[in-house]
Amino acid sequence: MQQWIDPLTLSRVKDMPLVAKTVAEGVLHGLHTSVQKGSGVEFSQYRSYEPGDELGKVDWKLFARSDKYFVREAERESDTQIWLMLDTSLSMLQQSATSKAQNGWHKLDYARYFLATIAYIAQQQGDAVGVIGLSDERIDILPCGTGQQHWHKLMLTLSQLTVGKQFPNKARLTESLGNIHPQGLIFLLSDFMQQETEILDFIQPLNYGQNEVVAMQLVCDDEINFPYKGAIRVENPETKEQRLVSSSEVKAQYLAAYAQHQATLKSRLEQHNIALFRANIDEPLDKSVHAYLASRSGRK
């Protein structure tokens, strides 16, 4: 049975490259019997070592556990571009009661480490990876590149991303991104609070030609289950508008509205052939990465 890394343990390790590498290698070993063919973020199969194989391809960590020599066998020579896009609007600072008490992680933290793990996998197989952070106050861009040095630049970019107020409007995006036309495998991580506004207008046109677009929605237990009791004050994280409500009176209405929001989001993305994956920040990071890669394998 897969042993997931406790989120509390991860929260104590502030070294993003170390966490990404640890999570990625653990997940990949759990998926070593699977092989994917396609574009980007693949994982390869293992086979027994044969005379003449390069020693550099031997998985020594797997040898330490099994006392057998295995070679990681690539399915392809990869020249895929992978763009990691992150919504850095204010709502991404949302925490659940669980995450606040246990590890202090909010959605933006979780997204950063998720993307760092994906970037490590991509870097290991030679894919070119770039990052774009998106808010109305600031758009950060690290162009696609390969190699260990570039991966560390990418880690630094992810760790230094700061939030703005909202997702940028079309004019701001056009001004900042200019002639950048992301191609290849494109991830966009967001809470998708802006479902009817700029964020879907931004992601839908990206799915053209040979591109593959993946929308990853960050959720938490509190918004899924609405566990609140008594009178509560609710606040729109981006407009700061507040309302005092009775939890018992609004719970059914909220859960119905949330379910409708999720169904509409999925439907709108499916209309443009964009896959939707949800990651819960109250679940271990490696569990979410494993679930994504497994679902990707299933689609292939």
C-alpha positions in Angstrom: 0.0 0.0 0.0 1.3 3.5 -0.9 2.5 5.4 2.1 1.7 9.1 1.7 3.9 11.8 3.2 2.1 13.6 6.0 1.4 17.3 5.0 2.6 18.3 8.4 6.0 16.7 7.7 6.2 18.6 4.4 5.3 21.9 6.0 8.4 21.6 8.2 10.7 21.2 5.3 11.2 24.6 3.7 13.5 23.5 1.0 11.3 23.3 -2.1 13.8 21.5 -4.4 14.2 18.8 -1.7 10.5 18.3 -1.2 9.8 18.2 -5.0 12.5 15.6 -5.5 11.5 13.5 -2.6 7.8 13.5 -3.6 8.5 12.9 -7.3 10.8 10.0 -6.7 8.5 8.4 -4.3 5.5 8.7 -6.7 7.5 7.5 -9.7 8.6 4.4 -7.9 5.0 3.7 -7.1 4.1 4.0 -10.7 7.2 2.2 -12.2 5.2 -0.5 -13.9 3.3 2.1 -16.0 4.5 3.5 -19.3 3.0 6.5 -21.1 3.5 7.7 -24.6 2.7 11.2 -25.6 3.7 14.7 -24.7 5.4 15.7 -21.5 5.5 14.6 -17.9 5.9 11.0 -18.8 7.3 8.4 -16.5 9.2 5.4 -17.9 9.3 1.7 -17.1 12.1 -0.2 -15.5 13.8 -3.2 -16.9 16.6 -5.5 -15.7 20.2 -4.3 -16.2 21.9 -5.8 -19.3 25.6 -5.8 -20.1 26.4 -2.7 -22.1 23.8 -0.5 -20.4 25.1 2.9 -19.2 25.8 2.8 -15.4 24.3 6.3 -15.2 20.9 4.9 -16.1 20.9 2.4 -13.2 18.4 3.4 -10.5 20.7 3.0 -7.4 17.9 3.9 -5.0 15.8 1.0 -6.4 18.9 -1.2 -6.1 19.3 -0.3 -2.4 15.7 -1.4 -1.7 15.6 -4.5 -4.0 19.3 -5.6 -4.2 18.7 -5.9 -8.0 19.9 -3.7 -10.9 17.2 -1.9 -12.8 17.6 0.6 -15.7 15.1 3.4 -16.2 14.0 3.0 -19.8 12.8 6.1 -21.6 10.0 5.7 -24.2 11.1 8.7 -26.2 13.6 11.5 -26.6 11.6 14.4 -25.3 11.7 17.9 -26.6 8.3 18.9 -25.2 7.7 22.4 -23.8 5.8 22.4 -20.5 4.3 25.6 -19.2 3.3 25.8 -15.5 0.8 28.7 -15.0 -0.3 29.7 -11.5 -3.2 31.9 -10.6 -1.7 34.2 -7.9 -4.9 36.2 -7.1 -5.8 36.8 -3.5 -8.3 33.9 -3.1 -5.4 31.5 -3.5 -4.4 32.4 0.1 -7.4 30.4 1.3 -6.8 27.9 4.1 -9.1 25.3 5.6 -9.4 24.8 9.4 -7.4 21.6 9.0 -4.5 23.2 7.0 -4.4 26.2 9.2 -4.1 24.1 12.4 -1.7 21.5 11.1 0.7 23.1 8.6 -0.3 26.6 7.7 -0.4 25.8 4.0 -2.8 27.7 1.8 -3.8 26.9 -1.8 -0.9 28.9 -3.2 1.7 27.0 -1.1 0.2 23.7 -2.2 0.2 24.8 -5.8 3.8 25.9 -5.7 5.0 22.5 -4.4 2.7 20.6 -6.8 4.2 22.4 -9.8 7.8 22.1 -8.4 7.2 18.3 -8.3 5.9 18.3 -11.9 8.9 20.4 -12.9 11.3 17.9 -11.4 9.8 15.0 -13.3 9.9 17.1 -16.5 13.5 18.2 -15.9 14.6 14.6 -15.3 13.3 13.5 -18.7 14.7 16.5 -20.6 11.5 18.5 -21.2 11.8 22.3 -21.4 9.8 23.9 -18.5 8.6 27.5 -18.0 6.6 29.3 -15.3 4.0 32.1 -15.5 2.5 33.7 -12.3 -0.7 35.5 -13.0 -2.3 38.4 -11.0 -3.6 41.9 -11.8 -0.7 43.4 -9.9 2.2 41.3 -11.3 2.8 38.8 -14.0 6.0 36.8 -13.5 7.5 34.9 -16.5 10.4 32.4 -16.6 10.8 31.2 -20.3 11.1 27.5 -21.0 14.5 25.9 -20.4 16.1 22.6 -19.6 18.8 21.4 -17.2 19.6 21.4 -13.5 20.5 25.1 -13.4 17.3 26.1 -15.1 15.3 23.9 -12.7 16.8 25.8 -9.7 15.8 29.1 -11.4 12.3 27.7 -11.7 12.3 26.7 -8.0 13.3 30.3 -7.1 10.6 31.8 -9.3 7.9 29.6 -7.8 9.1 30.4 -4.2 9.1 34.1 -4.8 5.6 34.4 -6.4 3.4 36.9 -4.5 -0.3 37.4 -4.7 -2.2 40.3 -6.3 -5.8 41.1 -5.8 -7.5 39.4 -8.8 -6.7 37.4 -11.9 -5.5 39.8 -14.7 -7.9 41.1 -17.3 -7.5 40.5 -21.0 -5.8 43.9 -21.6 -3.3 43.2 -18.8 -2.5 39.8 -20.1 -2.0 41.0 -23.7 0.3 43.8 -22.5 2.5 41.5 -20.3 2.6 38.3 -22.3 3.0 40.0 -25.6 4.1 37.5 -28.3 4.4 34.6 -25.9 2.2 31.8 -27.2 2.6 28.8 -24.9 2.8 25.5 -26.8 3.1 21.9 -25.6 1.7 20.7 -22.3 0.1 23.6 -20.4 -0.9 23.4 -16.7 -3.0 26.1 -15.1 -3.5 25.9 -11.3 -6.2 28.0 -9.8 -9.2 27.8 -7.4 -11.3 29.0 -10.4 -13.2 31.4 -8.3 -13.4 33.7 -11.3 -15.3 31.0 -13.3 -17.4 33.4 -15.4 -14.7 36.0 -16.0 -11.1 36.3 -17.2 -9.7 33.0 -16.2 -11.7 30.8 -18.5 -11.4 33.4 -21.3 -7.7 33.0 -20.8 -7.4 29.2 -20.7 -9.8 28.3 -23.5 -7.8 29.7 -26.4 -4.6 27.9 -25.3 -6.0 24.6 -26.4 -5.1 24.8 -30.1 -3.0 22.7 -32.5 -1.0 20.0 -30.7 -1.3 21.7 -27.3 -2.6 19.8 -24.3 -4.2 21.9 -21.6 -4.8 20.7 -18.0 -6.9 22.8 -15.6 -6.0 22.0 -12.0 -8.5 23.3 -9.4 -7.3 23.7 -5.8 -10.0 22.9 -3.3 -10.1 22.3 0.5 -12.3 20.3 2.9 -14.1 23.4 4.3 -15.5 24.5 0.9 -16.5 21.0 0.0 -18.2 20.1 3.3 -19.2 23.4 4.9 -18.5 22.2 8.5 -19.4 25.5 10.2 -21.7 25.9 13.2 -23.7 28.9 14.5 -23.3 32.4 13.2 -20.4 33.0 10.9 -18.9 35.9 9.0 -18.2 35.1 5.4 -15.9 37.2 3.2 -15.2 37.4 -0.5 -11.4 37.1 -0.5 -10.9 39.3 -3.5 -13.5 42.1 -2.9 -13.4 41.9 1.0 -17.2 42.1 1.1 -18.5 40.5 4.3 -21.8 39.1 5.5 -22.9 37.7 8.8 -25.0 34.6 8.3 -26.5 31.6 10.2 -24.6 28.5 9.1 -27.6 26.2 9.5 -29.7 28.5 7.3 -27.3 28.8 4.4 -25.6 25.4 4.4 -28.0 23.7 2.0 -28.1 26.7 -0.3 -24.3 26.9 -0.3 -23.7 23.2 -1.0 -26.2 23.3 -3.9 -24.5 26.5 -5.3 -21.1 24.9 -4.9 -22.2 21.7 -6.7 -23.6 23.8 -9.5 -20.4 25.8 -9.8 -18.3 22.7 -10.1 -20.6 21.1 -12.7 -20.6 24.3 -14.8 -16.9 24.6 -14.6 -16.3 21.0 -15.7 -18.9 21.4 -18.5 -17.3 24.6 -19.8 -13.9 23.1 -19.9 -15.0 19.9 -21.5 -16.6 22.0 -24.3 -13.0 23.1 -25.2 -11.5 19.6 -24.6 -9.7 20.7 -21.5 -9.1 18.2 -18.8 -10.1 19.2 -15.2 -8.3 17.7 -12.2 -9.0 18.7 -8.6 -6.4 18.6 -5.9 -7.4 18.9 -2.2 -4.9 20.9 -0.1 -6.0 18.8 2.9 -4.6 15.7 1.3 -0.9 14.7 1.1 0.9 16.3 -1.8 2.3 13.0 -3.1 -1.2 11.5 -3.1 -2.4 14.3 -5.4 0.6 14.0 -7.7 0.1 10.2 -7.9 -3.6 10.6 -8.6 -2.9 13.1 -11.4 -0.2 10.9 -13.1 -2.4 7.8 -12.7 -5.4 9.6 -14.3 -3.1 10.8 -17.1 -2.0 7.2 -17.7 -5.6 6.1 -17.8 -6.4 8.7 -20.5 -3.5 7.6 -22.5 
